[in-house]
């Protein structure tokens, strides 16, 4: 869809102008397609469809929440360029205060590159401090705020994040979403942080004319499997929902840094990492490292490739702090794990 001349305009970050956005980085970096022959073919991986929609998604969604905050502006712009050049098309953000710089930066990039129609935008409302929860007024305010920052007319995939401490009648929330869809501000919707019971309730309401959840975003990775596989996976499969695993690298645990020297990445969550560094995690690391070595890729690449074999998974949602990390996550769809690889990873992670 083409944006009208009256679409809200994103403001460029203070340290970046449009001409600067158009200048490619002079720093030499590895090609996104470098690596052993047969693992990184020149042709981009096939996109995956969100069932019952017109949305086709590259198998890795780029989390943009850190852009302009933990990822400096120039690096973020370079990542966006390289993600797009490699075939990536889904950029994910949230309506939280910390995401304001990222949405402004993404909006400025879209405008400078003239590529809005090539990209899909996902964001989450309900989890921020500005408009917490999914009461109708907060949904409307969160969506409008994101649209202003991004400088666009619509959000392609809107996730609702429910707060367990402040449940809202889903009929009211879905009614507000229905109005946003009819106004052209939202294309499709998904659920984030919903229990299996609430997903079932939402489907009953949708059968009576309210919008359907077409996707679900939930923590899922080699370290953290039970919450998804015990209940959410069954509901998602029964309802034909696309699965977007969040925290696919277990908050950095599967990225490798902590296990090498017991130190934590600067932006990691030490408490969570410490709790996960147990015997099971070390078993996972051993298998990951072995398989990664056999394919000539990184352990995070294999961890994401494992997720992409799981039923219903369309695209893990993960950010990157550097071009090297982007190279690692973008390699996942190009790795085809064998049945033996999958069995070894499944056994190590149970």
Secondary structure, DSSP 8 states (H G I E B T S, - for coil): ----TTS------TT--HHHHTS---S----TT-SSTTTS-SS----EE-TTSS-EE-SEEEE-TTBTTTB-HHHHHHHHHHHHHTT--EEEEESSGGGHHHHHHHHHHHHHHT-GGG-EEEEEESSSSSS-S--HHHHHHHHHHHHHHHT-S-EEEEEEE--TTS---HHHHHHHHHHHHHTTSEEEEEEES--HHHHHHHHHHHTTTS--EEEEEEE-SSS--HHIIIIIHHHHHHHT-EEEEESTTTTTGGGSHHHHHS---TTS-HHHHHHH-SHHHHHHHHHHHHHHHHHTS-HHHHHHHHHHTSTTB--EEE--SSHHHHHHHHTGGG----HHHHHHHHHHT-
